[in-house]
């Protein structure tokens, strides 16, 4: 009777690490979108925001939606 040993578990730590790195990179990318959107909307005057149909109280929510709800 032949006995075959496969070393399957050795790839698991590498794939886990790569998944973690991708997750961290995604988190930073989404935060940059949030921050950039928030900063750009905050720089607009009240008149410009009104022309877009946006109130100042909506800026945080809109930035969050742009970054995290897509």
N, C-alpha and C positions, 0 to 999 in steps of 0.2 A: 504494500500500500504506500502510495506516494503522499508526502506531506508538503503542501505549498504554503509558504508564509508570505503574506503581502504586507508591506509597510505603508498602510494607507494613512495612518494618523499623522505622519510627519508633515503633510501639507496643511493640516488644520490650523496650526498656530500662525502660519504665514497668511492664509486667507483671512483669518480673524483679524490680524494686524492690518492687512490691506483694507478690510471693511471698516475698521476703526478710523484709519487715516482718511478714507473717503468720507466718512460721517463727519469728522472734524472739519475737513475742507468744505463740505456742504454747509455746515453750520456757520463758518466764517463767511462764505459767499452770500448766504442769505442775510446775515447781519449787515454786510456791506451794502446790499440792495436796500435794506431797511433804513440804514443810516443815510445813504445818499438820497433816497426819496424824501425822507423826513427833512433833511437839510435843505434840499432844493425847494420843497413846498414852504418851508419856514422862511426862506429868503424872499418869497413873493410878498408884494404889498397886499393890503386888505382889498384894494380895488381889483388887483389881478386875480386873487382868489375868488372874489365875488363873480368876476367874469367867467371863471371856470365852474361856478356853482359849488364852491368848496368854502366851508367856514373853518376858522382856525381850530376849532374843537375837533374837526374831522381829520386833521393831519396825521396824528399818531395812528389812528385806525387805518387810514389809507396806506400809510407806509407799511404797516403790519401786513395788510392784505397783499400788497405788492410783493413782499418778500416771502411770506409763509403760506399763502393760500393760492397756489398755482398748480 
